[in-house]
Amino acid sequence: MACPDGMALIAAAGDSLSGSFPSAGRDTLAHAHAPEAAFCMDHYEYPNEKGGEPLTDATWKEASDLCEARGKRLCTEAEWTAACASGGDRAYPYGSEYDRRKCNTQSLTIQLSGGSALCKSPAGLFDLSGNVYEWTASNWSPRFDDKVVKGGNWNSGPENSKCAVRFGQPAQEGSRAIGFRCCANSAH
C-alpha cells in the first residue's frame, strides 16, 4: 500500500473505535465506526505545507472542492479520529496525557503548520490537536445539515482538543478558527 507524497498511510483500526466519542454542542454520537480500509492523510493542514499558513474561512463545500481539485477528499470523522488517536488508544495525537507545551491549544493565535514539532502523531501527522479545527466529510446528525469539525483550535485547552471530541458547524459557514486537511484512498 502506498500514499502520494506528503501523506501518511493510516491502517484500518478494526470494526470500531474503543469507547464512545464525547460531544459538545447540540447533539451526541454515541459510537463511531473505525475505517474499514487503510487510507492516506495529509501530514499538515491544507495546503499541506510545513511552515505554510493553514487555509481558514472556507465553507465545507469550498474545503471539499479544494481537496477534490488535488485528487483527494475530506477525511471522514472516523478516519480523522483513528489517525489522531492512533487506532483509539490515545486522547491526544502525542499520547494519553495533556501537555500544553506540545500543541497550539493555549495561545492567542494560529501558528504555521507544523510549528509545534512535538504536536505529531506516530504516523507523522502534525497539528491534529489545536491550531485550527478541521472540517470532516461527516454529518453532525441526521437532523441537521451541519458537518463535524475536529481537533480544537489555538485556544481550545485540554478538553476540546482531544482526538475524540467533535463539534457541529453549519456547512455554509466558514470560520477563521476552522481549516481542514485532505485524505485519499491508499493505492494497493
Phi, psi and omega in degrees: 000142182219158177236155174298160176306143178084006180234154177250144176278127178245122181287151173297142186259012181102198185286324181205157176282144179290143177080183178248165179267118173296155183226150171237159176093216194271346188208168179233156172240107186290330184203137179235144180273142176284159178301140180275345181224157176297153180212171179247144179225140176302142178294328186231166173299151179305131020268022176063049179231122175301128181081001178275159177278124178300136177285125178236179179072005178279140172290170179300316181296318178298317178297315179300316180296321179294321176296314181299324179297339178259010180076024181234193180208165172293147178286146173285163177301317180297318178297312182301313182293318179298319179293317181292316184271006181051050177090005173113359185255009180234140175281330181229160182298336182263352180158191185270338182252137179293136176223106185299343180278345187275322184232160180280076182241355179218065179223190183256354184200166174293145173246171179293151182303132180077011183294338175253098185301334181272353179271071188219138175279166176302334179279356179089025178265128184260149170062032174286343176243118178083194184068281172222146170299160181230130174300146167238170178282352189272146175282144179293317185198152176298339183273348184232154175273000181297154178248156180280133169244148186226162165097350182074180178225194187298340179230030185279342179071187187292320185286314185279356178253011176290151180302323186276344184287142182226149176227154175260141179223132175305128186301330183272004182244112171282169180205146175298339181269356185240127172239211179189168168222163185253155174235168176206156174288144180282149177278136181270000000 
